[in-house]
Every structure is written in structure tokens, then in C-alpha cells.
Amino acid sequence: QVQLVESGGGLVQPGGSLRLSCAASGSKFRINFMGWYRQAPGKEREWVAAITSGSSTAYADSVKGRFTISRDNANNTVSLQMSSLKPDDTAVYYCYATVSSYEYWGQGTQVTVSS
């Protein structure tokens, strides 16, 4: 069983920056993809970004150029550096990891962008 624990959420003003981190533990096999989803109140969960074990990255159009995903394979951690934050970025952010054909999720961390 893989456990994922997110950290780094909080309140930030529009235009500000925030860094989310996620640590994975318990995996006996290589973690393939790691990434982030988010869910805003009253909206469906939205994929944000992903990174492979080889550090190839992909981003949703809504965050491209503002968010940067990175990964430390040795420590099984993934981070999301968020810049130029907008109120529309307000959501609970969930870390995920895929191992073989299974997908694991963290509990989520709240990000609120407000003045």
C-alpha cells in the first residue's frame, strides 16, 4: 500500500507563489507517474500536472507557464511550484502516484488565493 502525504498549502494573495510537496512511502515497486489534481468547490476534479520517473512533464493549459512540477526519485517526492496565482486556482490539491496499474491518492491540501 502506497501512502501519499501532501504539505505546503495555505492562503496566498493573487499574483503570489506557493510550493506544494508530496511524499510517497510504502511502495515496493517503482513509481511511474506522479502528479497533481485539484478540485474547486462545486467543480469536478481537474488534472493539473504530471511527471514521469524520467522527469518528462505535462501540464494543463490552465496552469502552463505558471506552475512547475518536479520530482526526486530517490526520496519519492513530487513538488508543485505555483506562481502568478489567481483566485481561480483556489482548490484542494491532491497528489497522486501510479505504481504498475494502480493509482494512489493523498488526502489533499487546501490552496486559497484571495486578497
N, C-alpha and C positions, 0 to 999 in steps of 0.2 A: 504494500500500500504506500502510495506517494503522498506526502503531506506538503502543502504549499502555504507559506505564511507571508502575507504582504505587509509592508510598512511604508510610511512616508506620506500618507495622505494628510489633508488638512485644508485650512482656509487660506486662500490667496486672492489678491486683488487682480482685476483684469490687467493683462499685459505682463503679469508676473510669471515666475517659474516655480516648478516643483519637481522633485525627483521621487519616483516610486521604486521600491525594491521588492523582490520576491525571492525567498529561499526555499528550495525543494530539498526534501530529505526522504529517506526510506526506499529509494529506487535501487533495485538490484541490476537494472539494465540501463543502457544509455538512454538519456532523454533526447528525443528527436527535436520536436518543436517546443519552444517556449514563447509565450506571448501574453497579450492583454486584450481583454474585452472591457466594455463599460456598459452600464445601464443607468440611464437618467430616469427620474420619476415619471411614471406614466408612459414610458417608451420601451421598446424591445431592446434586448441586449445587442450591442453593436461591437463588431470586431474592430480593434484599434491597430494592433501591430503584432508582428511575429518575427522570430529569428530562429534559424536552424542551428544545428550543432556546428556547422561550418561557418556560421556568422553571416549567412545571407539573410537579408531583411526585407520586409514588406510592410507597407503602411496603408491605412485607409486614406482616401483622398482628403477627408475632413481634417486630418492631422499632419499630412505630409508637409515637410518643411518646418514644422514646429516641434514635433516630437522625435526623439531619437531612442531607439531600443538597443540595448547592449546586453552581453551575456558573459558570464565567467563559467566556463565548463568545469573547471577544476573544483569549484565550490557550488556548482549547480544553482547559480543565482542569475536572475534576469532583472534588468533595471529599465525604467522608462523615464527619460529626461523630458520634461514637458516645459515648453517655453511659449511666450506670447499667448498665454492662456486667455480664453474667452469664457463668458458666462455659459455658453453652450457646451463647454467642456465639463460642466458640473455633472457628476455621476458617481456611482460606486464603481470602482475599477477592480476587475478580477484578473488575477494571474492564472494562467493555465499552462499545463505541460502535457506532452504526449509521449507515452512510453509504449513501444510496439503499437498495438491498435487501440490502446486505452488513453482516455483523456482525463486529466485530474484538474481540479479547481481549488483555488484558495477561497477564503471567506469574504474577501473584498475589503477595500479601503475607500473611505469617502473622500472625494475631492470636491471642494466647493469654491467656485470662482465668483467672487462678489465684492463690490465696493462697500 
